[in-house]
């Protein structure tokens, strides 16, 4: 199993912007700190406390464990995905996404 905890600042190109990422079965390629490429299915894009996050599943990994990355801007103003530094922030986002999934399942 690949360790996605070591993804550093990750750059990717969003064809139609952030809002359209989760509306398609989009696969994005992320580059880790060692320069290795990893493909992910975009499961959802959510907003929590004013920040946006991408919920991703590795394409090549059989696991159903999601990777959560935060949208940020680099020094040139380009939109990038970065690791969530705080465990508290990660928990808030994971809880919010789980709550959204539970509500969808109930409908």
N, C-alpha and C positions, 0 to 999 in steps of 0.2 A: 504494500500500500504506500502510495506517495504521501509525503508529509507536506501538506499545504500550509502548515503553520509558518513556514519559512518564506512565504511569498513576500517580497519586499514591495516597494512602490511599483505598481503594476500599470503598464500603459496598454491601451487597447483603442481601437477605432470603433466608434458607434455610428453605424450607417445612418440611422434616422434620429439620433439623439437618445438621451436617457429615457424619456417618457415612452418611447416605442420599443425599448429593449425587451420588455417582458410580454409584449403583445404578440410576439412572434416566437417560433421555436428557434430562438437564436443561439448559435454557438459562437463564443468568443474565445480568442486565444490570448492567454496572459503569459507574460515573460517573468520568470522568477529572478532572484538576485544572482543566480549562476548563469543566466542567459538561456535556460531551458524553457521551451514552450509547453504550455498545458492548455488543453481545450476544456471549456466548461459550457454546460447548458445554462442559460439564464432562466431561472425558475420564477423570479419575481424581482421587482424593484419597489422598495417601500420607503416611506418617510417616517422618521421617528424624531420627535423634538427638533424639527427644522432641518435635519440632515437626511440625505438619501443614502440608501444602502442597496447593494445587489446581493441577491440570494442565488448562489451558483451551485451546480452539481458537476463534479468532474465527469467528463465523457468516458474516459478510459478506466475509471475505477468502478468496481462493482458495488461499492458502498453507497448507501442512501444518505450519508452524512453531508449536510450542506456546508458550504463555505460562505461566510458573510464578509463582504468587503465594503468599505465606505467610499463614497464619491468625494473627490477633492479636486483642486486645481493645482497644476504645477506652476513653476515660476513664469512660464510663458502663457498661462491662462488656459491651457489645455486640460480637458476633463480626464482624470485618471482614477483608478481604484487603488485604495491603500488598505493595509491591515488596520484593524481596530486595536488601538493600543491598550485601552482600559477594559478590564474584565467586567466592570460594572456596565459600561456602555454596550459591550457585546451581549451581556445578559438581557439588557433592556430591548435590544433589537431582536434577539432570539425569541424572547417572550412575546413581543409584538407580532412577529411573524407567525408564531405558533397559535396565537389568539386569532389571527386572520384566517389561518388554515382551518381551525376548529369551527369558526363561524361559517365558512364556505361549506364544510362537510355537513353542517346542520341544515343547510338550506336545500 
